[in-house]
Amino acid sequence: MRLNDDEKAMLDGAEGPAVAAAMDLLVRYGEALGADRLCDTRNVAGTMTQPSPVKASLVRAGGWAKAYAVLNLDSDGDFEIPHMRVPTCQLQQGFGDDALGLTPYPPAMIELQSDAESFYGNHGVTILATCTPYQVGNLPVRGEHCAWMESSAVVYANSVLGARTNCEGTASTGAAGLTGKIPCWGNHLSENRHGTHLIEAAVPVDGFLEWGMFGYFVGETVQESRPVVTGDLHRPDLADLKHFGAATASSGGVELYHVPGLTPEAPTLDAAFGGRAWPEPIRYGRRERRAVYETLNAQGDRTDVDFVLLGCPHASLDQIAAAARMLAGRTLYPGTELWIMTPRALRTVADRNGYTEIITRAGGRVLTDSCPAMSKAAPPGTRVFATDSAKQAHYLPAILGIEAWFGSLEDCVDAAVTGRWRGGLR
Amino acid sequence: MTITLTGRGIVPGRATGEALVSHETISGWGGIDPESGTIIERRHELYGVRFTGKVLVFPGAKGSSGWSGFFQATRLLGTAPLAMVFTTLSTKSALGAVVTRVPTITDLDRDPVTLIHTGDRVTVDADRGIVTVTPTHV
């Protein structure tokens, strides 16, 4: 990999040992990828504050600097951590103090995270604490080189916003924050951004549930490739595309898709494929739609639901408003919990609009920072959960060993107020 | 009789051990438990199988961007695989191999997942990009 003078100087220690360690990691990683060079980035989204037992023992041994060196730079060195060189934000983390006592999640982890927020806040990390930074102040512009983690955010940034990021990890984002560099490989290069597969919806894809199911099919079908989707697609909003992308990145590893006529790099079908011949379309019809629904619902037998989880990826204001309208004047079934996860910045607006009060009066909760899958914790005694998120239905049963139901927001709210799953494919 | 595959070493070093072959891609976050070094994804063919000390042969990484962090944790907790050999390179698997710091080879001339079988004795020479397989099956 070729380094410019500025990068060589950083590697040689001109900006201190932490920056040198960061550059060393980027060189090892870039060479493993086979990248020719690094590119400049001024937009990093990574994870520093999320607590874990490994992190707790590193902090005990050598403070936050040690934790950053080991986990965020993959370095064995002992050095101080300077201020981030470029704008860097914290993605979703563990539960915050609003979840204290609601789950078996250890209070010591909440304290450790609060301590981490102070340290990293002082070092230039913006604590957005969400898997959807693009909802709360980090909205990259088209063509901007980013270094983001979080597969659902990566696919949104590349596809919906036309920004350029690979699916980075804890160490590469840690190194990018201190250097403003990331390997120029994969999605950063124009030639790697054209479609590889064509998928045609023969059934209407309209609304949050349908976009999520369609995404789950697309991810399973193309795996790591770059799908172009066409057919009977009804105009999606932010939440629909957030669900669609998260689903493609759960059943598969999609980091970039195109919707001709809608997403920025695909004004036409021709443009989506970079002027090359279109491949044979793969059909998403009634049978495929039913198969997705059945896969996502093959993890539940018992119909008594004790927990309903909404807001994966973190809910938009529209989603919170819709849930509030549906819960207004109703009461949750005794023993059934309903949580909506959202960024703290959006909960502030939900509070102001009265949505939080309506949801809370019904017995639900609007929580921030994390989700049950990230924090590996649900309300005590949860055996069966329901969700409107294909991603959460995909991951949570394995993480917590519980049963899952997947369906519409209406089905989920019905389960929350009756304690029974009565959802079905309509 | 041995089989030799040639590829590109992406993390240097040399190691010899028993192969553990996954025909399915592997998830990091939600897919492995770093404390026990086992695959925990319920629908995975290696559900419940321990990879610690094995030469892990697999098609590639899938799922969350936590992949590298989870594999780095296996190194920190002493449950890491001995070496890695995989078919498809991505940012997840490249960074994951780098921070796990075990000899790793990818971009091979033949498909390691079909040629290598669980239990085979495998030498991963990542300094030269050569995987040598001594089959134990008939």
Chai-1 contact restraints between the chains, C-beta under 6 A:
chainA,res_idxA,chainB,res_idxB,connection_type,confidence,min_distance_angstrom,max_distance_angstrom,comment,restraint_id
A,R28,B,V98,contact,1.0,0.0,6.0,A-B,restraint_1
A,Y29,B,L95,contact,1.0,0.0,6.0,A-B,restraint_2
A,Y29,B,V98,contact,1.0,0.0,6.0,A-B,restraint_3
A,A32,B,I10,contact,1.0,0.0,6.0,A-B,restraint_4
A,A32,B,A94,contact,1.0,0.0,6.0,A-B,restraint_5
A,A32,B,V98,contact,1.0,0.0,6.0,A-B,restraint_6
A,L33,B,A94,contact,1.0,0.0,6.0,A-B,restraint_7
A,V54,B,A73,contact,1.0,0.0,6.0,A-B,restraint_8
A,V54,B,L76,contact,1.0,0.0,6.0,A-B,restraint_9
A,D74,B,V99,contact,1.0,0.0,6.0,A-B,restraint_10
A,M149,B,S65,contact,1.0,0.0,6.0,A-B,restraint_11
A,E150,B,S65,contact,1.0,0.0,6.0,A-B,restraint_12
A,S151,B,S64,contact,1.0,0.0,6.0,A-B,restraint_13
A,S151,B,S65,contact,1.0,0.0,6.0,A-B,restraint_14
A,N166,B,T91,contact,1.0,0.0,6.0,A-B,restraint_15
A,C167,B,S65,contact,1.0,0.0,6.0,A-B,restraint_16
A,C167,B,T91,contact,1.0,0.0,6.0,A-B,restraint_17
A,G169,B,S65,contact,1.0,0.0,6.0,A-B,restraint_18
A,G169,B,S68,contact,1.0,0.0,6.0,A-B,restraint_19
A,G169,B,L95,contact,1.0,0.0,6.0,A-B,restraint_20
A,T170,B,G69,contact,1.0,0.0,6.0,A-B,restraint_21
A,A171,B,V99,contact,1.0,0.0,6.0,A-B,restraint_22
A,S172,B,L95,contact,1.0,0.0,6.0,A-B,restraint_23
A,G253,B,K62,contact,1.0,0.0,6.0,A-B,restraint_24
A,Y395,B,G30,contact,1.0,0.0,6.0,A-B,restraint_25
A,A398,B,G30,contact,1.0,0.0,6.0,A-B,restraint_26
A,A398,B,E41,contact,1.0,0.0,6.0,A-B,restraint_27
A,A398,B,R42,contact,1.0,0.0,6.0,A-B,restraint_28
A,I399,B,G30,contact,1.0,0.0,6.0,A-B,restraint_29
